[in-house]
Amino acid sequence: MTFGNGAGEHMSVHTAIRSRRDVRAEFDGTCIDDAMLHRILDAAHHAPSVGNTQPWDFVVVQSPDTLAAFAKHVADERVAFADSLPADRRATFDPIRIEGIESSRTGVVVTYDPERGGTHILGRATVDDTGLFSAVLAIQNLWLAAVSERIGVGWVSFYQEQFLTELLDIPSPVRPIAWLCVGPVTEFQEVPDLERFGWRNRRPLSDAVHHERFRQQ
Amino acid sequence: MTFGNGAGEHMSVHTAIRSRRDVRAEFDGTCIDDAMLHRILDAAHHAPSVGNTQPWDFVVVQSPDTLAAFAKHVADERVAFADSLPADRRATFDPIRIEGIESSRTGVVVTYDPERGGTHILGRATVDDTGLFSAVLAIQNLWLAAVSERIGVGWVSFYQEQFLTELLDIPSPVRPIAWLCVGPVTEFQEVPDLERFGWRNRRPLSDAVHHERFRQQ
């Protein structure tokens, strides 16, 4: 997908939501410039958070050695997943690319610190996961801000948390929750990869919307 | 905050991210119209999801009886939290409004179904929480789309999950993860409530950004 008017600072929310893709193959091999990266991280940092705790951090990884080490780990985990699949699903999975760790040139690892904000966190007393949720909200801010600047983002989740924790020297109890490949792209695909490759199609919105109760009478 | 040019379909991502507030007191008492609500839910439904599972559902609650029952429960949980606070924090907390359940006229309860997508979920084999994270990404899409239409959203988390599960007849293993108050507003505050009331200020972005490793050498 190419953008006409409305890109950059002026791309609308609705356009960004519909243009957004989970990018793997389309990184152009150049590295995002620092000012652009700062703008995107600043958008992430404006996310809502329970009790205004802002429990996220962002580790920017650009060292080729670290990118290569993570890519190797992810490749191993990809094999383990492929080996777990029945034959028909494996044949569908095999051509699907799952990461652009090195081609994006930049990883942004988002972490969650459950201790940020101390013991009395307004809004987390009853649902502890709202802390974790806050860090995820920051990711979607980052993603949409990136799209609006024509920067691609691809979320890689084929990793063991312990490996990533050690790779980036993340102290307990801080938890890495996402590795985001972030970089300039040649284009955004019109159709999400998992649909294009026949892995899984979208469900209609009408199936997801319920009225008054989850189970209809 | 009032909006000049750039509202509605054309509000930019950056403007929406910066204008977004967690709304409690500013709902104007009118009910969102169905077409607008549909547009906002459609934006949520365009979120990324692990393995394209789209594990979210949206329960739209507008029955005054249900809104009142939930508001009563939240009021009780508010008291429990207030009672847990030391005196100085309690004095800061007391004037802070935590919900607009009845004044918004509409609750959108977002749920997560861990079984959506079956047993072989592409991308969830190593980090099971990526399913839950997907439903949270949908919330931020909803929130920003709403802001771009000048619709307020307030996330209420002062509830026991079991209460909400029973109130809306949500079948196991589906889990409610958020009650969102959604409705037209008189204005968006310039400064987040928790800053205005002195509960907790923002941290600078520079504190959140790390390079190459979380712990600097």
Interface residues (C-beta under 8 A of the other chain):
Chain A: G6 E9 H10 M11 S12 V13 H14 A16 I17 R18 R20 D22 H38 L41 D42 A43 H45 H46 A47 P48 V50 G51 N52 T53 Q54 W56 D57 F58 V59 V60 V61 Q62 S63 T66 E77 A80 F81 S84 L85 P86 R89 F93 I96 I98 T111 G117 H120 L122 G123 R124 A125 T126 V127 D129 T130 L132 F133 V136 L137 I139 Q140 N141 W143 L144 A145 V147 S148 W155 S157 F158 Y159 Q160 E161 L168 D169 I170 P171 V174 I177 A178 P192 L194 E195 W199 R200 N201 R202 R203 L205 A208 V209 H210 H211 E212 R213 F214 R215
Chain B: G6 E9 H10 M11 S12 V13 H14 A16 I17 R18 R20 D22 H38 L41 D42 A43 H45 H46 A47 P48 V50 G51 N52 T53 Q54 W56 D57 F58 V59 V60 V61 Q62 S63 T66 E77 A80 F81 S84 L85 P86 R89 F93 I96 I98 T111 G117 H120 L122 G123 R124 A125 T126 V127 D129 T130 L132 F133 V136 L137 I139 Q140 N141 W143 L144 A145 V147 S148 W155 S157 F158 Y159 Q160 E161 L168 D169 I170 P171 V174 I177 A178 P192 L194 E195 W199 R200 N201 R202 R203 L205 A208 V209 H210 H211 E212 R213 F214 R215
